[in-house]
Amino acid sequence: MTGIVLGDIGGTNARFAIAGRPGEFGDIVNFPTADFATFDDALRGYLDENPDKEITRAAVAVAGPVSDGAAVMTNLNWTVSVRALKDNFGYEAASVLNDFAANAMAVPLLQPDDVETINAGRAIESAPIAVIGPGTGLGVAALVPGQNGPAVVPTEGGHVAMAPTDDEEYELLRILRREFGHVSAERVLSGQGIVNLYRALAAVRNLPAVFADPAEITGAVDSDELAAETVSRFFAMLGGFVGDTALTLGARGGVYLMGGILPRLGGRLKASSFLDRVQAKGRFRDYLREIPIKLAVHDNPALLGLSALAE
């Protein structure tokens, strides 16, 4: 296959594929980021497995802010840049994007089987779409309609201060504030955020915190009361954050939930208080009730979005 090499670089995993046209790409290869000292090493490892492919361009999505075509990742000590992709690999063209900008680019390419409906609502086609996803971090981006097609607006919305909505959330955030100072939304609405919530709830309940990994906590919801309460609280606080973000962006075109955590927990998300908390915004409950909310279950929406750059 000829075309463009795609990379989706998160704090935990680096995923690569090759695309020849928008919406289509070859097999995804996943590398643990801990196995490589630099991004260049990881990309070379992938290219070594595909020596016969004719690749002339690259597009890479990274979990962190991008400035002047370069990014130092938020949760990983890697640097990715357009200049290095051109100089070190000889590509004639290269792009480096925020990962949630890439996720937002995927929205027009998602097929019906790629999404599950959380709230049907009624989309306004001329309004922005919010893309939100908890994973290693908490990503937020917007897709804004325009005369020449939709424009992607990457943000660092996951780092806004987390707002409590009841007395227990005040107490949980007070505990976390002693540890972190500034308690961003990402401190509770991410993989590590699940662990932080679990530890804080254990302190409030005066119980031992026996789990130290988010997968352990989510895997124990049927057998451990504190784990179940943690996940329930996670969904509730996520709902509050999604509602706040939808109001801030005027996202009447819809909200798309992505990231590495929610697709595995879609059934529990739908059964939780998530949607009620999205809409629990006083006088704007009806406004939020009309906003469609979709859960993307595509295996890798960031790579799908990057494939839009293939011609």
N, C-alpha and C positions, 0 to 999 in steps of 0.2 A: 504494500500500500504506500502511495506517495501522499504527501500533504503536510500537515502541521502536527507537531508533538504537543500534547496537552498535559499540564501538570496541575494537580489539586493538592496543595501542601498545607496540611494542618499541623497542630501541635503534636499529634501522635502518629499520623500516617501520611505518607507521600504516595499519591496515586498518579499513574501515568497511562496515557493511551495515545493513539494516533488517529486523527480524523482526516477524511478526504472530502467531506461535505457537511454542511450544517445539519445537526440532529443525528448524525451517524458517526460512530467511532468504533475502533477495534476493541479487543479484549483489554480490560483494565488490569494493570499490574500494581500491586500494593506493596510498599516497603515500609517497615517501621522506621520512623525518623531517627530513633535511637541507634540504628545500625550505621549511620553515616555522620561524619563530622560536618559536612557542608551540603548545601543544595546541589552544587556542581557534582559532588561525588555520587549523590543519589541519581541525578539525571544520567550521568555516565554509566551507572550500574544498569539503568533501564535500557539505554541505547546499546550497551554491550549485548543485551539479550535480543536486540532487533537490528543486527548489523546490515541486513539486506534491504531495509526500508529507506526510501529516498525522501528525506525530510529537509525542507528548506525554511521552515518557520517554526516558531514556538509561541505558545500562549500559556501562561502560568497564573494560577490563582493562589493567593497566599492569605493566611489568617493573620492579618495585620494591616495597618495603614500603608498606602502606597503614595510616594511623593517623587515626582520627576522620574517616573519609571523604575523606582527602586523601593524595596521594602526590607526593613528589619523586623522579623516576625515577633509578635507579642509574646507567645508562649513557647518560643523555640529560638535558640541562638543561631539562626541562619539568616543570611542576606541573599536576596534574589533581585536581579536587576536586568533591565533590557540591555544595557551595555555589555554585561558579562555574557549574556546569552548570544549576543552577536560576536563579541571578541573571542570568547573561549570555545564556542561551538560552530561559529561560521554561519549562523542563520542570517538570511537576507532581511528578515523582519521578525520582530518579537514584541510581545505584549506582556506586561505584568499588571495584574488586577487584584484588588481586594476580593477575597473569596466570596463574600456575599454580594458583591457586584456581579460576579460570575453566576451565582445562584439566581439573582434577579434576571439576568440575561436568559436563563433557562425557562422562565415562566411562559413565554410565547411558544416554546417548543414542547412543553409537557403535553402528553396525550391523556385521554380520559382514564386509562388504567394506571397512570402515574400519580393520581391524586385521590384522596378520600375527602369527603365533605364533612366538616365539623359544624359549619353553620351555612345554610343555603343562601340566605340573604338575597340581595339584588344589586349586582354590580353596576356602577356608573362608568361607562367606557372612557369618559374624558377625565376621570379622577385617578390619582396615584394609587399604586399597589405597594403594600408593605411586604417585605420579605424578612422573616425573623427565624432564627434557629439556634437553639442551645446544642452545643457539642463540647469540644475541648474548651472553647470560649463561647461567647454569645454574639452572634452576628446579626446585623441589622442593615438593610439597604432598602432603597425605594426604586420603583420603576414608574417614570413620569411620562405620560403620553405627550407627543409633540407632532408638529406638521411633517417632520422627516422621520417619523418612527419614534418609538419610546426611548427615552434617555435614562440611563442608570445613574443613580445617586448613591455612592457608597457612603456609609456613615460609621461612626464609632459609638452608636447608640447603646451598645451593651455596657458602656462604661459610665452611663448616667447613674446618679445615686438611686439606690433601691428604696421605694416608698412602702412603708407598712400601712396596712388597712385595718388592723384590729390590735387589741392589747397584746396578744401573744406574738404577733409579728414585731411589734415594738420591742418586746423582750428579746426575741431571737436576734434582731438587728443590733440591739444594744450589746449583746454578747459578742457578736461578730465585729462590732465597731471597736471593742477593746483590743481585738487581735489585729484588725486591718486598718483602723482609722477610717478611711473612706470605704464604705460598703457599696460597691457598684452592683448593678443588676447581675453582672456576670459572676459576682461572688456567690450568688445563690442559684442562678439559672444557667448552669453549665454542669459538666461532669463533676468537676471539683466542687461546684456549688451544691450538688446533692450531698456530698460528704460534709461540707460546711453546715448545711441545714441539719443533717443528721446529728452532728456533734453538738450543735446548739440546742436542738430538741432534747438530746440526752441530758444536757446540763439543766435545762428547764425542768425535766421530769426526774432529775436526780437518779438517772439510770446509767449503766456502763455503756460506752460506745464501742461495740464489739467489732463493727465493720469499718474498714478504712478505704474501701474501693467502691466507686459508684455502681459497678456491675454487681457487686455483692449485695448492695442495698436494694437495687431494683429487682434482683433475683430472689430476695427474701420477703417480698411483700405479702406472700400467702402464708408465711410461717412466723413472721416477726412483727409484732405490733408497732414497734418504733420505726422499723423500715417502712411499713405501710403508711404510717402517719407522715413520715418524711416525704414520700412520693406524693401523697395527697396534698401536702403543703406546697410542694414544688409546683404542682399543676395549678394550684390556686394563685400563687404568686406570679407564675408565668402568665396566667390570664389577666391579672392586674396590669402587668407590664405590656402585654399585647394591646389591651384596651388603651393604655396611655399612649403607646406608639401610634396606634391607628388614629387617635385624636390629633396627635402632634403633626402627623403627615397628611391628615385629611384623606386617609386611605379608603375612600369609598369605592375604589376599583377592586378592593379585596385585600385579604391578608393570606400570604402563603407561609406555612410553617415548614421549616426545613431543619437541617442539622442532623447530627449523628444519633441523637437520643430518642426523639419522638417517634420515628417510624417503628421502632421496636416496642413502643408502649401505646400505640394508637388506640387499642381497645380501652385501656385504662384512662387515657386522656378523655375519650368521649364520655366515659362514665363518671368523670370527676366533676368538680365545681369549676373547672376551667372556663367554660363558656359563660356561666353566670358571672364570674369575676371579670371577664372581658367587658361585659355589658353593665356592670354595677358602677356606673359613673353618673349617678344622680339624674340631672335633667337631660343628659345625653344618652340615656339607655336606649331610646328608640333609634337614635342616630346609629349607634353601634349594632343594634339588632339587625339592621339592614345590610351590614357589611358582610359579604361572603368570607368564610374562612376555610381554607383548604389545607390539608396535610399532604405534602409531597412525599411519595413513597418510592420515587425513582431511585435506583441504586446510587447514582452519583450526579445530582443536578448541577454541581459546579462544572464538571467535565462537559455535560450537555450544554451548559451556557457558553463555555469556551469554544465548543464546536461551531457556534454561530460565526466565529471568525474564519472558519474554513471557507474556501471558495472553490 
